[in-house]
Amino acid sequence: MKFSSSGYLIKEGLKNIWNNRMMSLASIVVLVSCLVITGAAMLLSLNVTSLIAGIGDDNQINVYLDYDISDIDALKLGSQISKIHNVDDCTFYSKEEGLKELRDKLGNDIYQSMQGDNNPLGHVYKVRLKDLSQYKTTIEEIQKIDGVMKISDRASIARTLTKLNRFVGIVGFWIVLILGVVTLFIISNTIKMTMYSRRFEISIMKSVGATNAFVRIPFIIEAMTIGLIAGLLSSGVLIAIYNPIRETAGNMISLIGTSTIPLENLWLKILLLFCGTGILIGALGGFISITKYLNKEGGEILGW
């Protein structure tokens, strides 16, 4: 195909978008919605996976003691924890230290009123394990010690996050499937309307020997351009909202001692992936609709 012909076909494809701007806009809106939902589910899944990995790599647990245990007994209890084979380090944090850590959040007046006998917190041991494969056994040994009230079982957090990840994957799959079908339908109808409005021009082109490929290319370019625009818009939306959502969730994430994936590690991948996906979906929808249209009516010159 000559360069001049390529320029003509590209120009015609871009012109089609403007000539059928309402249907093109509908295609873009639906495709953006599909890509944003897909991207949100994907980013959530990636961060949940990162959280689960962080929990698995963190071999520290918090051991909370009974509220009424004395300071001396609390210190003695620490020596019992240290004797457990899989315990690498055992650090004592008194309830007074715990209250001081909350001082900035509580305010000075509330902090003053909660000192001494009014302190609602208990003593805590931060215990670091040697071998995570013995996690469950070690937890059970610590729980047998008199004076231990509860242990922050990070395994339960990992299980909850795993369930959330599975749920997001299943729901995301069906949403993407449904919206994908709707998107292909709208893009196909957009291309069909364009072809119908130009049916006499196309019939003349075919009567003088134009191939189906020559007729098809402008409409493929039109659909791919719609997909590219949708990809740019959807990736822009996701990049814009990622950090605000990440910062909002920061307090909850800090409680489990892990962090989310920073935007600088993702933005380029998001942009390339969504632009490529948009172009692919657009090309697929355009190709399907054009092939069906040409096969059915392309040979009926001026009889459409």
N, C-alpha and C positions, 0 to 999 in steps of 0.2 A: 504493500500500500504506500502511495506517495506521501511525502510530508505535507503537501498542500491538502491532500484528502484527509489526513489525520487532523489537521487544524480545523477543517470544516466540520468533521464529525464531533470533535470536542466542543466547538462553538455551538453546534446544534443541541448537543446534550445539555449544556448549561442554559441555553435559551429555553429549553423545555421546562426547566425548573420554574422559571419566572412565569411562563405562559400558563402553567398549572400550579400556581403558587399556593392556593388553598389546600389542595390535596398534598402538595409537597410539604406544606407546613404541618398537616395532620400526620404525615409519615414521620417527620422529624420529631414531633412531640411524643408520639407513641414509642419510637425507637429510643429517644432520650430517657423516657420513663423506664423502659425495659433495661437499658444499660445502667442507669443509676441504681435501680433495685438490685440488679446483678452485682454491681460493684460494691454496694453497701454490704450485701451478704458475703461477698468474697473478702472484703477488708475485715469484717467482723470475724470471719472464720480464721483468717490469718493471725489476727491479734489474739483470739482465743487459743489457737495453737501455740502461740508464743507464750501466753500465760501458763499454759499447761507445762510447756518445756521449762519455764522458769521455776515453777513449783517443783518439778522433778529434779532440777539442779540445786535447789535450795535445801540443804540438809539440816536446817535449824527449826526447832519446834519450841513453843512456849508452854511451860508447865505452870498452871495456876494452882495455888495452894488454898486450903480452907481459909475463910475469912477470919475465923477465931483462933488460928494458930499463933502461938507466941513467936517473938523474934528469935529466941534461942532455939526453939523447936524447928523453926523455918531454916535456920542455918545448919542444924543437924541433918535435916532432911536432904539438904544439898549434898552432903557427903554420901548419903545412900544412893542418890542418883548418879554421882560420879563413879561409884563402884560398878555400875552396870557395864558390861563388857563393850558394848557398842557406843558408849558415850565418850566423845572426844573432848568436849569442854562443857562446863556447867557454870553459868554466870548468874549471880543473884541480883535481882532488882526489887528493892523494898517497895512497899505501897506508897511510902513518902516520895520516892523517886518517880513512881508512876504518876502521882498527883502533880508533881512539879512539871512533868512533861505536858500535862493538860492545862497548865496555868494560862497559857496564851489563849486557848480556846474558851476557857471558863470565865475569864476575867478575874481580877484580883479580889473583888469582894466575895465572890463565890468560892474562890480558892481559900481564902482565910477562914470561911465558915466550915470548910470541909477538912480542916487539919485535925490532927489528934484522933480522938475516939469517933469523930464524925466522918472519917475517911472511908468511903464506900469501897475502895479498891482493896485487893489482896496482894500478897507477895507473889512474885513471879520468878521462875528460873528460865533463862534462855539456854536451851540445850542444843549442842551441835553434835550430830551423829557421825560416826566413822564410815559406815556402810549403809547406803540407802536400801540395799536389797534386804536388810534386816529391819526395815522401818517398822513393820507391823509388830514383830516380836518385841522390839525395844519399847514401843508404845505400851504394849500389854504389861511388860515388866514394871514400867514407871507407874502405871495406873494401880498396881498392886500395893504401892507404898502408902502407908497411912499418912493422911494429911494432904494428899494430892486430890484436888477437887475436879479438875478437868485438864485436858490437853488440847491445844489447837491442832486438830487433825487436818493437815493440809491435803491428805489423800482425798478427803471428802470434797474439798474445794475442787481438786482436779477432776473428780468424778462428775461434779455438777457442771463444770465447764465443758467436759466431754459430751455430756448430754445436750448442753446448749449448742455446741458445735454441730452435733448430729441433727438437731432440730432445725437449725439455720440452714444446713445443707439440704434437707428434705423440702422445707418450705420454699427455699430459694429456687430449687430445681423446678418445682411446679409453677411458681410465679413466672420464672424465665421462660418456661415452655409455653405457657398460655400467652404471655405478652409477645413472645417470638412469633407465634402463629398469627396473632393479630397484626403484628408489624409486617410480616410477609404479605398478608392479605391486603393491607392498605397500600404498601409499595406496589404490589402487583396491579391494584386498581388504578393507582396513579399513572403507571406506565400504560395501561390499557386505554385510559382516557386520553393520554397524549397521542397514542397511536391512532385512536379513533378520530381525533381532531385533525390528524394529518393523513387520513386514509387515502385521499385522492392524490396527494403528493407522493405517498409511498407507492400507490398503484402505478403511477406514471414511471417512477424510478424502476420498478420491477419490470415494467413493459419494455424498457430500453436496455434491460440486461443487468440491472443492479442485483447483486447477490443478497441472500438473507443476512450474511455477516455485515455487509455495508449498511443495510437497513437497521440491523440490530444494535450496532455499536453506539450510536447517540443515546439510545435508551438505557443501555448498560452504564454509560458514563453518567447519565442523569441519576440513576439509582445509586451508583457508587458515591456520587457527590452528596446526595441526601444522607447516605450512611456516614460519610466523612464529617459532615456538619454535625450530625447527631453525636458522633464519637467525640468531637472537640467540645461540644456543649456539656455532654455527660461527664467527661473527664474533668472539665473545669468546675462543675458543680461538686464533684467528689473531692477534688483538691481543696476547694474553698471551705468545705464544711469539715474536713478531716481533723484539723488541729483544734477548732473549737470543741468538737465532740470529744476529742482525746483529752483536752484540758478539763472538761466537765467531769469526765470519768476518772480523773487523776486521783481524787481522794479515795475512791473505792479500790482502785488498782494498788495504791500504796499500802493498803491494809494487808494485801497478800504478798507484798515484797517483790513485785515484778513490774515491768514497764512495757508499754506498747511499742509498736514499731514506729520510728520517727518518719515524718512525711518525706524528708530528704532522701530516704531509702526507697520511696515508693512512687513519687510523683511522675518520674519519667516512664516507669513501667506502666503506670495507669494510663498515661497519655498514649503511649504506643499501642498498648493492648486494646484500648477502647476505640481508637481511630481505626486500627486494623479490623476489629470486630465489626464496627459500623460499616466499613467498606465491603467486607465479606457478606454481611447480611443484605446490604443493598444490592450487590452484584447478584446474589442468589435469587432474591425476589424479582429483580429485573429480568434475569435470564429465564426463570420459570414462566413468567407472564408473557414474555416476548415469543418464546418458543411455542407456547400453546396458541398464541394469536396467529403467528405466521403459518403454523402447520394447518390451522383451521381455515384461515381466510386469505392467506398471502397469495394464493394462486388465482383468486377470483378477481381479475383485473377490472376495476371500476364497477364491480358488482357488489361491493361491501354495503 
